[in-house]
Amino acid sequence: MQTAISIRQAVKRYGPITALHGVSMDIADNEFFTLLGPSGCGKTTLLRMLAGFEDVTEGEIHLFGERIASLPPEKRPVNTVFQQYALFPHLTVLENVAFGLKMKGVPLSDRNARAGKMLELVHLSGFADRKPSQLSGGQQQRVALARALAPQPKVLLLDEPLSALDLKLRQAMRVELKLLQEETGITFIFVTHDQEEALAMSDRIAVMSSGQVQQIGTPREIYEAPVNRFVADFIGETNLIEVDVDTVTDGQATVTLPGGHTVVCAAASNNSGRHALSIRPERVAITDHAPDLQATVERVIYLGTDLHLITRLDGGEPFSLRLQNASRVALPEPGARIGLKLEEGAARLLAD
């Protein structure tokens, strides 16, 4: 598969502050790639470097094999959709979408035809003559997408474009964005701090923290096989338990759980000693037979689709588990003692 963007040892400094520390990654053509991380991790800085709004202090950025770090924004075959859609209030929806084409000198009939096709693509053909003030937030977001896609960029950069929408609309737009990317065949690079958004839409995710890439992988790889404590804790919900590692061989570790029970698990670390073990709450069941862990129930939270149990292990560590909601599920009362059984492959030993 052709590489759309290649980033090699990219560094960004603002005076004495280093925002990005030697970031390297390859992004494939026609890929939905997400930069995911908390505020201040460097994800938007990296996006702005790709767009040309920030220069590169050190390192190189190539777009389809061409070095672009020295090119101004208007010379790069990329477009950006920002958090604020910045639609022109005095222009119609069609005129907003055609604006970039107008700036490129495309004749009126051609740019209106192209803008019309983009509105079809985002399901807004019947809104061409309206003004932005007559649209909902979700419709304005789709107009901004159509405007960014109209000049046919090779790469579309999206800087948290769903953050201003309500939950239901965000969830619907996730599906629309992924379908749009697949239909256009354009490389999408999406910035978000929302783990669920990243998991739902991405072909691959780069998890970032403190200006560095912690892990790159598919949503399943990132969730099921985190490499370190940060990724395990940031992506979804997990239990982190300090355990003694007895042996590590060929990516498999034998560890001793609190309470003395021994299990074999996948390992991101090759070292024995004391390490953190990650166990996802949905990969644990309540059992009366040969439990791996013993705990005391502190709170039961009803969430509709599932049940969230907050417990405390005999060693004092907090431990959460999630049970699918069903009428046959008998809920333990707070204060009850329960046994916990780990699913096969539920535990993963982290590198740090």
Secondary structure by P-SEA (a helix, b strand, c coil): ccccbbbcbbbbbccccccccccccccccccccccccccccaaaaaaaaaaccccccccccccccccccccccccccbbbbcccccccccccaaaaaaaaaaaacccaaaaaaaaaaaaaaaccccccccccccccaaaaaaaaaaaaacccccbbbbccccccccaaaaaaaaaaaaaaaaaaccbbbbbcccaaaaaacccbbbbbccccccccccaaaaaaccccaaaaaaccbbbbbbbbbccccccbbbbbcccbbbbbbbbccccccbbbbbbbccccccccccccbbbbbccccccccbbbbbbbcccbbbbbbbbcccccbbbbcccccbbbbbccccbbbbcc
